């Protein structure tokens, strides 16, 4: 049994699907529990969430921290991606306004994963990166947030337009999960 340290339903669903292949059963973190993200990096925030939730639940815990890093904006929004504005639409609007008409639109979605043991000690970490270019406007596709803006050349489409197979191959969270999978199975005995 593994706790996913998140209250984000999409993130829990995505991580649970990735872990299903490793034959791991997952639980969401306890209702009402919010861990303040005070780290200076994605990795620090993932560790903080994993360690806090593991210590409180006494269970193995996996946490993710991820966000969009735009080169022309000095890496912003970065660790503040979810707090860049109140809603997805406002975050996208702010990002596009700050980029303006700059032709230099390279960016990456970065995902850091951390696994903490039941005592609250981080024992595994991984990072996945999905590089692309920020479009001048979001695509009309199922998806959320920045996924409608990041065009990944290798896929020929945005993250929001990718098939499940493409996301499993190219997505930042999937890349990080693949790095962790062998050690995760060994540690959890599955």
C-alpha positions as CSV (number, residue, x, y, z in Angstrom):
1,X,0.0,0.0,0.0
2,X,1.3,3.4,-1.0
3,X,-0.1,6.9,-0.1
4,X,0.0,9.5,-2.8
5,X,0.8,12.8,-1.1
6,X,-1.6,15.0,-3.0
7,X,-5.1,16.4,-3.0
8,X,-5.0,17.0,-6.8
9,X,-7.3,14.3,-8.2
10,X,-5.7,14.5,-11.7
11,X,-2.2,13.9,-10.2
12,X,-3.4,11.0,-8.0
13,X,-5.1,9.4,-11.0
14,X,-2.1,9.8,-13.2
15,X,0.4,8.4,-10.6
16,X,-2.0,5.6,-9.7
17,X,-2.2,4.5,-13.3
18,X,1.6,4.6,-13.6
19,X,2.0,2.5,-10.4
20,X,-0.7,0.0,-11.5
21,X,1.9,-1.6,-13.8
22,X,4.1,-2.1,-10.7
23,X,1.1,-3.8,-9.0
24,X,0.9,-1.2,-6.2
25,X,-2.3,-0.2,-4.5
26,X,-2.5,3.5,-3.8
27,X,-4.4,5.6,-1.3
28,X,-4.9,9.4,-1.4
29,X,-3.5,11.5,1.5
30,X,-5.9,12.1,4.4
31,X,-8.7,14.6,3.7
32,X,-8.0,18.1,4.8
33,X,-4.2,17.6,4.9
34,X,-2.3,20.3,3.1
35,X,1.5,20.5,3.1
36,X,2.9,24.0,2.6
37,X,5.4,24.0,-0.3
38,X,8.2,26.0,1.2
39,X,11.1,24.4,-0.7
40,X,13.2,26.3,-3.2
41,X,13.1,23.5,-5.8
42,X,10.6,20.9,-7.1
43,X,12.7,18.2,-5.4
44,X,12.6,20.0,-2.1
45,X,8.8,20.4,-2.2
46,X,8.4,16.7,-3.2
47,X,10.5,15.6,-0.3
48,X,8.7,17.9,2.1
49,X,5.3,16.5,1.0
50,X,6.4,12.8,1.0
51,X,8.1,13.1,4.5
52,X,5.2,15.0,6.1
53,X,2.5,12.7,4.8
54,X,4.5,9.5,5.6
55,X,5.2,10.6,9.1
56,X,1.5,11.4,9.7
57,X,0.2,8.2,8.1
58,X,2.9,5.7,9.0
59,X,2.8,4.5,5.4
60,X,5.1,4.6,2.4
61,X,4.4,7.8,0.6
62,X,5.0,9.1,-2.9
63,X,4.9,12.8,-3.6
64,X,5.3,14.9,-6.7
65,X,6.0,18.5,-7.3
66,X,6.0,19.8,-10.8
67,X,5.6,22.9,-12.9
68,X,6.4,24.8,-16.0
69,X,9.8,26.5,-16.5
70,X,9.9,29.0,-19.3
71,X,13.4,29.9,-20.5
72,X,12.6,33.4,-21.6
73,X,11.1,34.1,-18.2
74,X,14.2,32.9,-16.3
75,X,12.5,29.6,-15.4
76,X,9.3,31.2,-14.2
77,X,6.7,30.2,-13.2
78,X,8.7,27.3,-11.9
79,X,7.8,26.1,-8.3
80,X,5.1,28.8,-8.3
81,X,3.3,27.3,-11.4
82,X,0.1,26.4,-9.5
83,X,0.1,29.7,-7.6
84,X,0.9,31.9,-10.6
85,X,-2.7,33.0,-10.7
86,X,-6.0,31.8,-9.1
87,X,-7.2,29.6,-12.1
88,X,-5.9,27.7,-15.1
89,X,-7.3,30.4,-17.4
90,X,-5.7,33.2,-15.4
91,X,-2.3,31.4,-15.2
92,X,-2.3,30.9,-19.0
93,X,-3.3,34.5,-19.6
94,X,-0.6,35.8,-17.3
95,X,2.1,33.5,-18.9
96,X,1.2,34.6,-22.4
97,X,1.1,38.2,-21.4
98,X,4.5,38.0,-19.8
99,X,5.9,36.2,-22.9
100,X,4.4,38.8,-25.2
101,X,5.6,38.4,-28.8
102,X,9.0,37.0,-27.9
103,X,10.0,34.3,-30.5
104,X,12.1,32.5,-27.9
105,X,9.5,30.3,-26.3
106,X,11.3,27.1,-25.2
107,X,10.1,25.7,-21.9
108,X,9.9,22.5,-19.9
109,X,7.5,20.7,-17.6
110,X,9.6,19.4,-14.7
111,X,8.3,16.7,-12.3
112,X,10.2,15.7,-9.2
113,X,9.1,12.5,-7.3
114,X,10.1,11.6,-3.8
115,X,9.4,8.4,-1.9
116,X,9.4,8.4,1.9
117,X,9.4,5.4,4.2
118,X,6.8,5.0,7.0
119,X,9.1,6.9,9.4
120,X,9.1,10.0,7.2
121,X,12.5,9.6,5.7
122,X,13.1,10.1,1.9
123,X,14.6,7.0,0.4
124,X,14.2,7.6,-3.4
125,X,14.0,10.6,-5.7
126,X,13.7,11.1,-9.4
127,X,13.1,13.9,-11.9
128,X,11.6,13.9,-15.3
129,X,11.6,16.7,-17.9
130,X,9.4,17.2,-20.9
131,X,10.7,20.0,-23.2
132,X,8.8,21.9,-25.7
133,X,7.7,25.4,-27.0
134,X,5.0,27.6,-25.6
135,X,2.3,28.3,-28.2
136,X,0.9,31.8,-28.6
137,X,-2.6,30.6,-27.5
138,X,-3.8,27.4,-25.8
139,X,-5.2,24.6,-28.0
140,X,-8.8,23.5,-27.6
141,X,-8.3,20.0,-26.3
142,X,-9.1,18.1,-23.2
143,X,-6.4,18.8,-20.6
144,X,-5.6,21.2,-18.0
145,X,-3.4,24.2,-17.3
146,X,-0.2,24.5,-19.1
147,X,-0.7,21.2,-20.9
148,X,-2.7,23.2,-23.5
149,X,0.2,25.5,-24.2
150,X,3.4,23.2,-24.3
151,X,3.9,21.9,-27.8
152,X,6.3,18.9,-27.8
153,X,8.1,18.6,-31.1
154,X,8.8,14.9,-30.7
155,X,5.0,14.2,-30.4
156,X,3.9,16.9,-32.9
157,X,1.3,18.2,-30.5
158,X,0.7,19.7,-27.1
159,X,0.7,17.7,-23.9
160,X,-3.1,18.1,-23.8
161,X,-3.4,16.5,-27.3
162,X,-1.1,13.5,-26.6
163,X,-2.5,10.0,-26.4
164,X,-2.0,8.0,-23.2
165,X,0.8,6.1,-24.9
166,X,2.6,9.3,-25.9
167,X,2.2,10.8,-22.3
168,X,3.6,7.5,-20.9
169,X,6.6,7.9,-23.1
170,X,7.2,11.7,-23.2
171,X,5.5,13.1,-20.1
172,X,7.7,14.4,-17.3
173,X,5.9,12.6,-14.5
174,X,6.0,9.3,-16.4
175,X,9.8,9.8,-17.0
176,X,10.3,10.3,-13.3
177,X,8.1,7.3,-12.4
178,X,10.1,5.0,-14.8
179,X,13.3,6.0,-13.0
180,X,11.8,5.1,-9.6
181,X,9.9,1.9,-10.6
182,X,12.6,-0.7,-10.2
183,X,13.8,0.5,-6.7
184,X,10.2,1.1,-5.7
185,X,9.2,-2.5,-6.4
186,X,12.3,-3.7,-4.5
187,X,11.6,-1.5,-1.5
188,X,7.9,-2.4,-1.3
189,X,8.4,-6.1,-2.0
190,X,6.2,-6.3,-5.1
